[in-house]
Every structure is written in structure tokens, then in C-alpha cells.
Amino acid sequence: MQDVEQLKPISINKLGTCSNFSPSDDYAVRDDGIFVNQFNKNNNRRHLERITYKPAIPVGLMRSEQGNSGWAIRVAYTNFDGQPCTLDIEFSDMHNERGSISSVLTEQGFPLVMGKIKLLCKYLTDHFEGLPRITTVDRLGWLDDEMAFMMPSGAISASPLKNEYAYQPKDKNSSDVFATSGTLTQWQDNVLAPVSTINFGLFTLLAAFSSCLLKPLKLESGGFNLWGASSKGKTASLQGYASVWGNGGTTGSGSTGVFIKNWNATSRGIETLPPSRSGTGMALDELGLADDKTFTSSVYTIAEGMGSLVMDQNRNAVQPTQWTIMFISSAEMSMREKIKMGGKKFKPGMAVRLIDIPLDGFNGDDDALLVNSERKGTVEKIKRSASQYYGHAGPAFIKKLTEQFSTFEQMYENLAARHQALAQSYYDDSMSSEHYRIIDRFALVELAGTLAVEYGVLNITQGQVENAVFDAINAWYGSEETVDEGTRAIENIGAYITKHLLRFRSTDDDDIEANQDNIGFKKDGLFLLSKEHLAKASDGISINITKKALMDAGLLHTHSTEKDKRYTCRIKVEGVGRLNFFAIKDTIIATHQ
């Protein structure tokens, strides 16, 4: 058998990647695979052993933005069809059960010789020195340090990036929905054109461009629930929204990798689905299928924009995954009805996080019109076309944003002013503060639609954008009930405490270093919050309204007397001293359940 040194190496250019890779003396890479020299105990060459049937080389060393997780090697290889491919092999997988990683590799056409996974892992780790670094990101959306937007296919940017990035989600199958089909022009002609004739359909589609503006404009996540009787065109509108970013087919159509998910998927994937849609959008159909027990908590989690804080095996806090998203829900019932059907109490804060919009409230979209054969034809065309032409409009919109703005500061200064001007044009003196927050979200949809028209991504008029948003606001406001701010403050605080239970430490714990991630303390059935953290927990509601509501509800513990009406208590914290706190009774958690 030939010595390794005598084997003719492959031209690495055939892999469509770097040409400066040179294997160590123990290995050779050639057209018919990777080979390794095996030696006996006396260090005499024994034989050559084949590891793969086709060439494969390491091209990058991957790790998370912080460098404390996600370590992997990116491998370029030729599959059995002779096509150049890449895949990422995590170090943790190399050290786990060998059979599982072998199955994953072979499913992707990696030309591995049976039983040689251990040799492959050694070959890769023997060559990681000097590989270019690739930063892995576990969520989509804007990067923190560069003016670029992460998509499964790579980062979108108008300028060269300082680093190379790769998307490495927790849900390994989440990237499949971000596919493309047809062209942007075909999408405009076959999806946008019919959608724009139905106001609630156009409003829904415009919302798909708004998620990517949340982070730059420092706005909160949330969603819209479009509800009404069947045959209204709700699903078709949801498909139009989905087609902006990916496959607009439906879950029941037989299509694979569709962007739309059913509500019953959220209870199982609430920690993985939002990050895999961050900055793009999330379309949820069939609200009636949502689990009654987890529905409200799912909405709160999505709108909170952050997963739960968890502890690792060493009891260190692991930073939760974050996201920003404007999602669309479609249903035959309102959110309020869904909550009541489950025997739960409607929480006022839900009205801000998931905005109910009845389709009957849209001008011109009454039942008589919807049974019209022409309207039925329009709806069917949307459904059919959204699964044929998709995935171009969203990335094109992002590219235009990166071309117009070179920094996030520039984007904020320009777009925040435009957003506020649009919102103020809809404000009314009779509205509550929560209504103002809801109007801000409608205004963001209008801003997104306006920009998409200016960029040429949407070939409709500015007047059509304004009419669709104005109609949606009227439909919502005409059915909205006024929510007491004090009640909402209590609900927000209960949700905040429940969400961050692990970040409350006992006042007797004198480990100051361990307490640095605290938001408050615990003592004798009380949650202790500073004025700053109470303001954050109440989610924007006046501190005066908040503390009075807590006191009136019997949820605030005080040392008040006839002469001293203060709302705070002075309590000793070990290692710190005596501090002023708002002492909230732990029964507030029960009010949130």
C-alpha cells in the first residue's frame, strides 16, 4: 500500500473554499477521501486507513459572541453527488455518543466511512490551530456590535464586516422556513397585488416588516390577534405575512418548512421558536388550539422578549436567550374569549401585549362582500401564490436599511422621530396611557410600510399603507375596553416577579458577589424591590399609581402609622446595610397565576 506522502493531494479549490489548507504529515486529503497513517507500538508505519470517501477540510473555528459556548469546527466537504457543502460539528458532539453524530453527518451526505467517526474527530481537532474564527449567533436579527442583520444564510450588511458570523440556533430545524422561491417581482405581482385589495390583509402583511425596527427603535415586542368568523380570509392574510420572510404555505397543505405555525406549538417551543424568528416575524394560526393552561404565559413570554433565567450544573446563572418580534395571530375568537373559555381571569396587560383586532371592524370587509365570488377568487390566489413566491421581500428590506443607515445611532435618530410623529397623529386626549402604547405599535407598522414603499420593496402607494393602518386602528379602538392602570400595574409586577424568581436573594445572604445579578431580595414572605426596580416591574405605569394600587389591594407591607404614611420599609440586608424597599407580599404571585 502507498505511503501517505506519495498520495496525490486534492486541489482544495474544488471545495469552493480556502486553498491554503495543508494537512499534517499523518494525513492526506485527495479526490477519493481523507487518509491517515496508522502506526504500531514501535512507531513503524503499519498501514493507511481511509476516513472518508470524499475530501473534507476544516475551514473555521466557531464560538459564541462571549467565547464561552458554541465551540465547533466548520467543515467543507464534497458529498456523494460531488457537490461542495459545509456543516458545523460541535466539540460537545465529538465527545458524546459516537453513533448519534455519525447519523447526523451521514444524513447530510457527509462521505464518512463506517466506523471511522473517532478518526474523523481526531483529524478535525488535529487541525484547528490557525483556523479563522467564526462568531456564532443563536438568534436572528440585528447583531450587537456591527451594522448587520443575521439570517440563516448569513449576515446582511451593506459594508464589509469585521468578523465572520454563523447562525447556530437551539432549534436545529428552524432555518428551513427561511427559504426563497420565485423572484421579488413575481411576489409583488402574485402575492402583494391581491393582498393590497383587502385592508386587513394589507395591514397584516405590513406588520411583517416591523419586527426588524423594534430593536433599533428600542421598542417592546408584541403582537396582533386578527379574529373573526371563518371564510373571512384570515389564513390567506397570515400567508401573505409569512411570504415576506419564507414559505407562505400552511401547516395543513402538505408543504414542508412552512413559516406559519399553529398556536399549539408555542407551549412546546416557547423558548426556541421566538429566537428563531427574532427580527423577522412569527405567524401563529388557530388560537383556539392553544393550551388554556399555558396560553397567557406564552403571550407574556413572547412579548417579554426573553427566555427564563436558568442555572447551570454549577448553579451559575445562565443568561437567557433574547429576541425582538412583532407576531401575528389568527383566530375565530378574540383573546379575551379564549381566556374566559379556559376559566381564567382576563389580565389587562394582555391587551397591550396581544392586541385584538376584529375583522368585522374593517371598512368594506363585511360578510356580504366576503361571499362575493371575486373576493373568494382573490383569497384563493393569495393562498396559492404565497406558497409559490416567497422569501425575498424581508431580506430586501433589511438590505435597504443597511444601505441607508451606517450606524444604529443614525437609524434611531432618523426613524424614532418619524415613528413618534406618526404615533402623535393618532393620539387622542381621551386615550389612556396603555392606549398610547398600543397606538405606538400601529404607528410602527405604518412606518415599516412607508419605508418598504420608499425602498421599492412594496410597489403600492403611501395612501394604501395609511388607509390599511387607519382602518386597523379604528377596528381595534371601536371594540376596546378601558383598562384600569392600577390593576395593570399589579398584574405587571406579578408577572415580573414570577419571571425572575431566581434573581431574588435572601436578605440573610451576605455573599455580595453572588448577589450582583439581583433585582431584589426576599424576607418573611415579602419581595423587596427598590424604587427603580418597582418602576421597571410596573412596565411604564406611574410609580404613584402603582404604589397606591398595591396598597389598596393589600399587597404592600409597610410600617406606616397615622403620622407616617410612607409606602416603603427600611430593612437590613446582610453585607449591605439598612435600605428602603417596597415590600410586596408574595400573594401577588397567586394573583398572576
C-alpha positions in Angstrom: 0.0 0.0 0.0 1.2 3.5 -0.8 2.7 5.8 1.8 0.7 8.8 2.7 3.4 11.2 1.5 3.1 9.6 -2.0 -0.6 10.1 -2.3 -1.6 12.9 -4.7 -3.4 15.6 -2.7 -6.7 17.1 -3.9 -6.9 20.7 -5.2 -8.6 22.3 -2.3 -10.2 24.8 -4.7 -12.6 22.0 -5.7 -14.3 22.5 -2.4 -15.0 26.1 -3.2 -13.2 27.3 -0.1 -9.7 28.3 1.2 -6.8 27.0 -0.8 -4.1 27.3 1.9 -5.1 24.2 3.9 -2.3 21.8 4.3 -2.8 18.6 6.4 -0.2 17.4 8.8 2.2 14.6 7.9 0.0 12.0 9.3 -2.9 12.8 6.9 -3.5 13.2 3.2 -6.6 14.7 1.5 -7.3 13.7 -2.1 -10.1 13.2 -4.5 -11.1 9.8 -3.1 -11.1 10.9 0.6 -9.1 11.5 3.7 -6.4 9.0 4.7 -4.4 8.6 7.9 -1.2 6.8 8.7 -1.6 4.2 11.5 1.4 3.1 13.5 2.2 0.2 15.7 3.7 0.3 19.2 7.3 0.6 17.8 6.3 3.6 15.7 6.8 1.7 12.5 4.3 2.6 9.7 1.7 -0.1 9.6 -1.0 0.8 7.0 -3.0 3.6 5.6 -6.6 3.9 6.8 -9.4 5.7 4.9 -11.6 8.0 6.9 -13.9 9.4 4.2 -14.8 8.6 0.6 -14.6 12.2 -0.5 -12.4 15.2 0.6 -13.3 17.2 3.7 -11.3 20.0 5.3 -11.8 22.2 8.4 -12.3 25.9 7.4 -13.2 27.7 10.6 -13.3 27.6 14.4 -16.6 28.7 15.7 -17.6 30.1 19.1 -20.3 32.3 20.7 -20.0 36.1 20.9 -18.8 35.8 24.5 -16.5 32.9 23.7 -17.9 30.7 26.5 -20.1 28.4 24.5 -20.9 27.1 21.0 -17.5 25.8 20.1 -17.5 23.9 16.8 -15.5 23.3 13.7 -16.9 24.3 10.3 -16.1 21.6 7.7 -16.1 22.0 3.9 -16.7 18.7 2.2 -17.8 17.0 -1.1 -20.9 15.0 -0.8 -21.7 11.8 -2.7 -23.1 13.8 -5.7 -19.8 15.6 -5.9 -21.3 18.9 -4.7 -19.4 21.2 -2.3 -21.1 21.5 1.1 -20.4 22.8 4.6 -21.5 21.7 8.0 -20.7 22.6 11.6 -19.6 19.9 14.0 -19.8 20.9 17.7 -17.0 19.8 20.1 -19.6 18.6 22.6 -20.9 16.2 19.9 -17.5 14.9 19.3 -17.2 13.9 22.9 -20.7 12.4 23.2 -22.1 9.2 22.0 -20.4 8.5 18.7 -23.4 6.8 17.0 -25.5 9.9 17.2 -23.1 12.2 15.5 -22.4 9.6 12.8 -26.1 9.6 12.0 -26.3 13.3 11.7 -23.3 13.5 9.4 -24.4 10.8 7.1 -28.0 12.2 6.8 -26.4 15.3 5.3 -24.5 13.4 2.8 -21.1 13.5 4.6 -19.0 10.8 3.0 -17.9 9.1 6.2 -16.5 5.6 6.2 -18.5 3.3 8.5 -16.9 3.1 12.0 -14.4 5.9 11.4 -16.1 8.8 13.3 -13.4 8.7 16.0 -10.7 9.1 13.4 -12.6 11.9 11.8 -12.9 13.8 15.1 -9.2 13.4 15.7 -8.4 14.6 12.2 -10.5 17.8 12.7 -9.2 18.6 16.2 -5.6 18.0 15.0 -6.1 20.9 12.6 -8.0 23.5 14.5 -4.9 25.6 15.2 -4.8 28.7 13.0 -8.3 28.4 11.6 -10.1 31.7 11.1 -12.6 32.4 13.9 -16.3 32.4 13.2 -18.7 34.0 15.7 -21.9 32.0 16.3 -25.2 33.7 17.0 -28.2 31.8 18.5 -30.9 34.2 17.3 -31.8 36.0 14.2 -31.9 39.8 13.9 -29.5 42.7 14.3 -26.0 42.0 15.6 -24.9 43.8 18.7 -21.5 45.1 17.5 -21.9 45.6 13.8 -24.5 47.2 11.4 -25.6 43.8 10.1 -28.7 41.6 10.4 -28.3 37.8 11.0 -30.3 35.4 8.7 -29.8 31.7 8.5 -27.9 32.1 5.2 -25.5 34.7 6.7 -25.3 38.3 7.9 -26.9 41.0 5.7 -24.8 44.2 5.5 -24.0 46.9 3.1 -20.4 47.1 4.3 -17.7 44.6 4.9 -17.9 43.0 8.4 -15.1 42.9 10.9 -16.0 39.4 11.8 -17.5 36.3 10.2 -20.8 35.2 11.6 -22.8 32.0 11.5 -26.3 31.2 12.8 -26.4 28.4 15.3 -29.9 28.1 16.7 -31.0 26.0 19.6 -33.7 24.6 17.3 -31.7 22.9 14.6 -34.6 22.7 12.2 -35.7 26.4 12.5 -33.8 27.6 9.5 -35.8 25.5 7.0 -38.6 28.1 6.9 -36.4 30.9 5.6 -36.4 29.6 2.0 -36.9 31.5 -1.2 -38.9 30.8 -4.3 -39.5 32.9 -7.4 -38.4 36.5 -7.5 -39.3 39.7 -5.7 -41.2 40.9 -8.8 -43.2 37.7 -9.0 -44.0 38.1 -5.3 -45.2 41.6 -5.9 -47.4 40.7 -8.8 -48.9 37.5 -7.4 -49.0 38.0 -3.6 -48.8 41.7 -2.8 -51.2 42.8 -5.6 -54.2 40.7 -4.4 -53.4 41.2 -0.7 -53.4 45.0 -1.2 -57.1 44.9 -2.2 -58.1 43.7 1.3 -57.3 46.2 4.0 -56.9 43.7 6.9 -54.7 41.6 4.6 -52.5 44.5 3.7 -52.2 45.6 7.4 -51.1 42.0 8.3 -48.5 42.0 5.5 -47.1 45.4 6.5 -46.6 44.1 10.1 -44.1 41.6 8.7 -41.7 44.5 8.1 -42.0 45.9 11.6 -40.1 43.3 13.7 -36.7 44.4 12.3 -37.4 48.0 13.6 -38.1 47.1 17.2 -34.5 46.8 18.4 -33.1 49.8 16.6 -36.0 52.0 17.9 -35.8 50.4 21.4 -39.4 49.3 21.4 -41.1 46.3 23.1 -42.2 43.1 21.4 -45.9 42.2 21.0 -48.5 41.1 18.5 -51.8 41.5 16.9 -54.7 38.9 17.0 -56.9 39.2 13.9 -60.1 37.4 14.7 -63.4 36.8 13.0 -65.6 34.1 11.6 -64.3 31.5 9.2 -64.1 32.3 5.4 -63.0 35.8 6.2 -59.6 35.4 4.6 -57.6 35.3 7.9 -55.4 32.4 6.9 -54.7 34.0 3.5 -53.7 37.2 5.2 -51.4 35.2 7.5 -49.9 33.5 4.5 -49.2 36.9 2.9 -47.4 37.9 6.2 -45.4 34.7 6.1 -44.3 35.0 2.5 -42.3 38.2 3.3 -39.7 36.0 5.1 -40.3 32.4 4.0 -42.6 29.7 2.7 -46.1 31.1 2.9 -47.8 27.6 2.8 -50.0 26.4 5.6 -49.3 23.6 8.1 -52.1 21.5 6.6 -51.1 22.0 2.9 -48.6 19.2 2.9 -45.7 21.7 2.3 -42.6 21.2 4.4 -40.7 24.0 6.1 -43.7 26.5 6.2 -43.3 29.7 8.1 -46.7 29.6 9.8 -47.1 27.6 13.0 -50.2 26.6 15.0 -50.7 28.0 18.4 -50.4 24.6 20.0 -46.7 24.6 19.0 -45.9 27.5 21.3 -46.4 25.6 24.6 -43.8 23.1 23.4 -41.3 25.5 21.8 -41.8 28.8 23.6 -38.1 29.1 24.4 -36.9 28.2 20.9 -39.5 29.5 18.4 -39.3 33.3 19.1 -35.4 33.5 18.9 -35.6 31.6 15.6 -37.9 34.3 14.3 -36.3 37.3 16.1 -36.3 40.5 14.0 -38.3 38.8 11.2 -41.8 37.7 12.3 -43.9 34.9 13.7 -47.2 33.8 12.3 -49.5 31.7 14.6 -52.7 30.2 13.3 -55.6 28.6 15.1 -55.5 30.4 18.5 -58.3 28.1 19.6 -55.8 25.2 19.7 -53.6 26.9 22.2 -53.3 25.2 25.6 -55.6 27.0 28.1 -53.1 26.4 30.9 -50.1 28.0 29.1 -51.7 30.5 26.7 -51.4 33.6 28.8 -47.8 32.7 30.0 -46.9 32.1 26.3 -48.1 35.5 25.3 -46.2 37.2 28.2 -43.0 35.3 27.4 -43.1 36.2 23.7 -43.8 39.9 24.5 -41.2 39.9 27.3 -38.6 39.2 24.6 -36.6 36.9 26.9 -36.5 33.3 28.0 -36.4 32.2 31.6 -33.3 32.6 33.7 -31.9 29.1 34.4 -29.0 27.8 36.4 -26.2 25.6 35.0 -25.0 22.4 36.8 -22.7 24.6 38.9 -25.7 26.8 39.9 -24.4 29.7 38.0 -26.9 31.9 36.3 -27.1 31.3 32.5 -28.1 34.4 30.5 -31.5 33.7 28.9 -31.9 34.0 25.1 -33.4 37.3 24.0 -35.5 38.3 20.9 -37.5 41.1 19.4 -40.6 40.2 17.5 -43.9 41.5 16.1 -46.1 38.5 15.7 -49.5 37.9 14.1 -52.1 35.6 15.5 -55.2 34.5 13.6 -58.4 33.1 15.3 -62.1 32.8 15.2 -62.3 34.2 18.7 -60.8 37.2 20.5 -58.0 36.8 23.0 -60.5 37.7 25.8 -62.9 35.0 24.7 -60.0 32.5 24.7 -59.0 33.3 28.2 -62.6 33.2 29.5 -63.2 29.8 27.8 -60.3 28.4 29.7 -61.8 29.5 33.0 -59.1 32.1 33.6 -59.4 35.8 34.5 -58.5 38.3 31.8 -55.4 40.2 32.7 -55.4 43.9 31.5 -51.8 43.8 30.5 -52.7 41.2 27.8 -54.5 43.9 25.9 -51.2 45.7 25.4 -49.1 42.6 24.6 -51.5 41.0 22.1 -53.9 43.5 20.5 -57.3 42.2 19.5 -58.5 43.4 16.1 -61.9 42.2 15.0 -62.1 41.8 11.2 -65.7 43.0 11.2 -64.4 46.4 12.1 -62.6 46.9 8.9 -64.4 49.2 6.4 -65.7 47.4 3.4 -64.9 43.9 4.7 -68.4 42.9 5.7 -69.9 39.5 5.3 -71.9 40.4 2.2 -68.7 41.3 0.4 -66.8 38.3 1.6 -69.1 35.8 0.0 -68.6 37.7 -3.3 -67.1 35.3 -5.9 -64.5 37.9 -6.8 -63.3 38.1 -3.2 -63.2 34.3 -3.0 -61.0 34.3 -6.1 -58.7 36.9 -4.5 -58.3 34.9 -1.3 -57.6 31.7 -3.2 -55.0 33.5 -5.3 -53.2 34.7 -2.2 -53.2 31.2 -0.7 -51.9 29.7 -3.9 -49.2 32.3 -4.7 -47.9 32.7 -1.1 -46.6 29.1 -1.3 -45.1 29.7 -4.8 -43.3 33.1 -4.4 -41.8 34.0 -1.1 -38.7 34.8 1.0 -37.4 37.9 -1.0 -39.2 41.0 0.4 -37.9 40.8 4.0 -34.2 40.4 3.2 -34.5 43.1 0.5 -36.0 45.4 3.1 -33.1 44.7 5.5 -30.5 45.3 2.8 -32.1 48.7 2.1 -32.0 49.7 5.8 -28.2 48.8 5.9 -27.6 50.9 2.8 -29.5 53.9 4.2 -28.0 53.8 7.7 -24.4 53.2 8.6 -24.9 53.1 12.4 -27.7 52.2 14.8 -27.4 55.7 16.3 -28.2 57.2 12.9 -31.1 54.8 12.3 -32.5 55.6 15.7 -32.3 59.4 15.3 -34.0 59.3 11.9 -36.7 56.6 12.4 -37.6 57.3 16.1 -38.6 60.9 15.1 -40.6 59.6 12.2 -42.3 57.0 14.3 -43.2 59.4 17.1 -44.7 61.9 14.5 -46.9 59.1 13.1 -48.0 58.0 16.6 -48.9 61.5 17.7 -51.1 61.9 14.6 -53.3 59.2 16.1 -53.2 60.2 19.7 -56.4 61.3 21.3 -56.9 63.1 24.6 -59.5 60.6 25.7 -57.0 57.7 25.4 -55.3 56.1 28.4 -51.6 55.6 28.7 -52.0 51.9 27.7 -53.8 53.1 24.5 -50.9 55.3 23.7 -48.6 52.2 23.9 -50.9 50.3 21.5 -51.0 53.3 19.1 -47.2 53.3 19.1 -47.3 49.7 17.8 -49.8 50.6 15.0 -47.5 53.6 14.1 -44.5 51.3 13.8 -46.4 49.1 11.3 -47.2 52.3 9.3 -43.5 53.4 9.4 -42.4 50.0 8.3 -44.8 50.0 5.4 -43.8 53.6 4.4 -40.1 52.6 4.3 -40.9 49.5 2.3 -42.7 51.7 -0.3 -39.8 54.2 -0.3 -37.4 51.4 -0.9 -39.4 49.9 -3.8 -39.9 46.6 -1.9 -43.7 47.3 -2.0 -45.0 48.7 -5.3 -48.1 50.2 -3.8 -48.9 53.8 -2.8 -48.3 55.5 0.5 -52.1 56.2 0.6 -52.8 52.4 0.7 -50.4 52.0 3.6 -52.1 54.8 5.6 -55.6 53.5 4.8 -54.8 50.0 6.0 -53.3 51.1 9.3 -56.1 53.7 9.9 -58.7 51.0 9.3 -56.9 48.6 11.7 -56.8 51.3 14.4 -60.5 52.0 14.0 -61.3 48.3 14.2 -59.3 47.9 17.4 -60.4 51.1 19.1 -64.1 50.5 18.4 -64.0 47.3 20.3 -61.5 48.2 23.0 -62.4 48.3 26.7 -60.7 50.8 29.0 -58.2 49.1 31.4 -57.5 50.4 34.9 -53.9 51.3 35.1 -53.6 50.3 38.8 -54.9 46.8 38.0 -52.5 46.5 35.1 -49.6 47.6 37.3 -50.3 44.8 39.8 -50.5 42.3 37.0 -47.3 43.5 35.5 -45.4 43.3 38.9 -46.8 39.8 39.5 -45.6 38.7 36.0 -42.2 40.4 36.6 -41.6 38.7 39.9 -42.8 35.3 38.6 -40.5 35.6 35.6 -37.4 36.5 37.8 -37.9 34.4 40.9 -34.3 33.2 40.8 -33.0 36.8 40.9 -34.4 37.5 44.4 -31.9 36.6 47.2 -32.5 36.3 50.9 -31.6 39.3 53.0 -29.6 37.0 55.2 -27.3 36.0 52.3 -24.1 38.0 52.7 -22.4 36.8 49.5 -22.3 40.2 47.8 -20.6 38.9 44.7 -23.3 36.3 44.1 -25.9 39.0 44.6 -24.8 41.2 41.7 -27.4 39.8 39.3 -30.2 40.6 41.8 -33.2 42.6 41.1 -34.4 42.4 44.7 -34.4 40.5 48.0 -36.7 38.1 49.9 -37.7 38.2 53.5 -40.5 36.5 55.5 -42.9 36.2 52.6 -42.1 39.5 51.1 -40.4 40.5 47.8 -38.3 43.6 48.3 -37.9 46.0 45.4 -36.1 49.3 45.1 -38.0 52.3 43.6 -36.1 51.8 40.3 -36.9 48.1 40.1 -40.6 48.7 41.0 -40.8 51.2 38.2 -39.4 48.6 35.8 -41.7 45.9 37.1 -44.8 48.1 36.6 -43.9 48.4 33.0 -44.1 52.2 32.5 -47.1 52.9 34.8 -46.6 55.9 37.2 -45.0 55.0 40.4 -47.7 56.9 42.3 -50.5 54.9 40.6 -48.5 51.7 41.2 -47.9 52.0 44.9 -51.4 53.2 45.7 -52.8 50.3 43.7 -50.6 47.9 45.7 -51.7 49.5 49.0 -55.4 49.4 48.1 -55.1 45.7 47.1 -53.5 44.8 50.4 -50.3 43.7 48.7 -47.9 46.2 50.2 -46.4 45.7 53.6 -45.5 48.9 55.4 -44.6 50.3 58.8 -47.0 53.2 58.3 -48.7 54.8 61.2 -51.2 57.6 61.5 -48.3 60.0 61.5 -46.1 58.2 58.9 -47.8 57.3 55.6 -44.7 56.1 53.8 -45.1 53.2 51.3 -41.6 51.8 51.9 -39.9 49.8 54.7 -36.4 50.1 55.9 -34.9 46.6 56.0 -31.5 45.2 56.8 -29.6 43.3 54.1 -26.5 41.4 55.3 -23.3 42.8 53.9 -25.0 45.9 52.7 -26.9 47.6 55.5 -30.4 49.0 56.0 -32.1 50.0 52.8 -35.5 51.4 51.8 -37.7 48.9 49.9 -41.2 48.5 48.6 -42.1 45.2 50.4 -44.6 43.3 48.3 -46.4 40.3 49.7 -45.8 37.1 48.0 -49.5 36.6 47.4 -49.1 38.8 44.4 -47.8 35.7 42.6 -51.1 34.0 43.2 -52.9 36.9 41.5 -50.8 36.4 38.5 -51.5 32.6 38.1 
